[in-house]
C-alpha cells in the first residue's frame, strides 16, 4: 500500500465510521503525517531580481543556497520541484 492509498483509506474511514475520540485522534495524526508525504508544488514569487520558490503549503521561502530540498524546512511538507526545474 502506498502513502497515497493509505491517506485515501483513512479519509474514507473517517467519513464512514464513528470512532472513539482516542482512535480518531490517532487517525487524524496519521492523516496529517501522510498528507505531508504527498509532494506539493512550489509557488513562484516574482521579485525584482528573480523568481523565488515558496512552499505551497506554508508559504515558506526556499533557501536556494541549500539546493532543491525534498521537504520544506519550515513545515516538513514534501516538495515537488518539477515545474521549477523545467523553468531553469
N, C-alpha and C positions, 0 to 999 in steps of 0.2 A: 504494500500500500504506500502510495506517495504522500508527501505532506499535503498536497492539494486535495487528494482524495480524503484524507483524514479530516481536513478542515471542513470539507463539504459534509462529511458524515456527522461531525459534531454540531454543525449548524442545523442540519435536518433534524437531528435528535433533539436539539434544544426547542425547536418549533413543535415537535410531535409528542414530546414526553414531559410529564410533570415530574421533576426531580426534587429530592430534598435539598435544602439550602447548601449543605456541605458538598454534595456531589455537584450541584450547579456551579458553585464557586470554583471547584477543581476543573470542570469543563470549560468555564469562562476563561480561566488561566491558560488552558490548553489551546483554546481558540485564539487568544491573544498571541501566544507564542508561535502558533502555526502561521498566523497572518504575517508576522514579522519575517518569516522564512520565504514568503512569496515576493519575488523581486518587484520593486516599484520603480517606475520610470522616473528619471531625474527631470526636473523642470528647469529649463534655462532661464536665467535672469540676465537681460542685456544691461550692461553698464557702459560707461563711456568708452572704456578700453577693450572690453572683451565680454564674451558670454560666460557667465559663471553658473555652473550647475548647482542646484539645491535639491535636497531630499524632497520627494513628492509627498511624503507623509508628514514630516515635522517642519519643513521649510529651512532646515539647517544648511548652511553654505558648505559645500565640499571644498576641502583644502586640497587644491590640485598638486601641491608640493608632495603630498603623500601618495600620489598616483590614484588609479581607479580602485577604490576600496570596494569590497564586496558588500559591506554593511555600513550604514550611517553611523558615525561615531557619536552622534547626539542621541538617537533614539533606538538604534540597533536594527532598523528596518533593512532587509535585503535590498540591494540596489540593482537596477537594470541600466547599464551604460550603453546599450546597443545604439540608441539614437545619437548620443553624444559622440561616440566613436566614429560613426559614419560621417559626421559633420567635419571632423578634423582631417 
